[in-house]
Amino acid sequence: MSLGAYRFRPRWWGLALAVCGCAAGIALGDWQTRRADERRAAAAEIEAAASARAIEVPQQPFDAATLVRKRVAATGEFDPRHTVLLDYRLHRGRPGFHVVQPLRLAEGGGYVLVLRGWIAAAPRREELPQVVTPAGPHRIEGIGLERLPQYLEAGTAAPCAPGAVPCVWQNLSGEKFAAWSGLPVAPLLLEQLSPLADGLDRDWERVETGYRKNEMYALQWYSLAALSVALFILLSFRRARPIDGSRSA
């Protein structure tokens, strides 16, 4: 194959690099595409659940998997003695905390963790915001979550002292909370949607809606695969050497 004074003479190592780059780009692009599809489906499921009729949380024990990404309702009283503030939570560009409290279910049904909302951080890091906990029983509606997104820990946090309220963590799991509080919490987290006079912001920014970022990443990886092929073809053209007769002429 020739193009004017240039001939297509690929090098074996160039072919190997092109194959590796193309294969890696396609594989990573396919992975990001699958992640986008998963997040798009999860976002659609949560959006449908937000407008659906709430399912009442049954008495413990219950199968929490049946309530994940469903609109769930639980009636009980908040326990402010075991308040947890999740640090480094940005909301509309402002630093703050997510407030988590256990809800003691009515009729001795145990506890359910409630992600109550977001509260702004104080100007000074050592000052913690004052969380308002409305007294009395409340019917809380929200989206059932299996777990919260985990963030990179900014250092090793010291364990909360007994009786310290609130306790500041960066990440939360049901097992960690149960070990710290000693409460029989259900394996379900309720992301509160229903209004409550507590001053917390519940305009949740969901991780599931980030599928557009995955689509963008997929496009970048597919572009890398195409670029690997294009560079291989381009760099494989080399100037043809003149024959001896042309030199003597």
Stockholm file with secondary structure:
# STOCKHOLM 1.0

chainA/1-249         MSLGAYRFRPRWWGLALAVCGCAAGIALGDWQTRRADERRAAAAEIEAAASARAIEVPQQPFDAATLVRKRVAATGEFDPRHTVLLDYRLHRGRPGFHVVQPLRLAEGGGYVLVLRGWIAAAPRREELPQVVTPAGPHRIEGIGLERLPQYLEAGTAAPCAPGAVPCVWQNLSGEKFAAWSGLPVAPLLLEQLSPLADGLDRDWERVETGYRKNEMYALQWYSLAALSVALFILLSFRRARPIDGSRSA
#=GR chainA/1-249 SS CEETTEEECCCHHHHHHHHHHHHHHHHHHHHHHHHHHHHHHHHHHHHHHHTSCCEECCSSSCCGGGGTTSEEEEEEEECGGGCEEEEEEEETTEEEEEEEEEEEEGGGCCEEEEEEEEEECCSSTTCCCCCCCCCSCEEEEEEEESCCCCCCCSSCCCCCCTTCSSEEESCCCHHHHHHHHCCCEEEEEEEECSCCTTCCBCCCCCGGGGHHHHHHHHHHHHHHHHHHHHHHHHHTEEECCCCHHHHHC
#=GC SS_cons         CEETTEEECCCHHHHHHHHHHHHHHHHHHHHHHHHHHHHHHHHHHHHHHHTSCCEECCSSSCCGGGGTTSEEEEEEEECGGGCEEEEEEEETTEEEEEEEEEEEEGGGCCEEEEEEEEEECCSSTTCCCCCCCCCSCEEEEEEEESCCCCCCCSSCCCCCCTTCSSEEESCCCHHHHHHHHCCCEEEEEEEECSCCTTCCBCCCCCGGGGHHHHHHHHHHHHHHHHHHHHHHHHHTEEECCCCHHHHHC
//
